[in-house]
């Protein structure tokens, strides 16, 4: 995004894309867990990875994730 669109470079950081191969049973369990938390599977995997990094004392210097669930609608 550009400055003209109103978003700064820090606010809209480019995200890394990673190909991840999962056992179908693991994916199904992650999908159910994600649905229970109103997240996508991708977001749920990122939450689990961030928690594991934090528990291991390797907390990433990354901006926090948005809260769980759907974003609130803006009042017009």
WOQUI-V772794 format. One record per pair of residues at least 24 apart in sequence whose ideal C-beta (glycine too) atoms are under 7 Angstrom apart, sorted by the first residue. I is the first residue (numbers start at 0). J is the second residue. If there is no record, write none. Layout:
# WOQUI-V772794
I;J
I;J
This chain:
# WOQUI-V772794
36;67
37;67
37;68
37;69
38;67
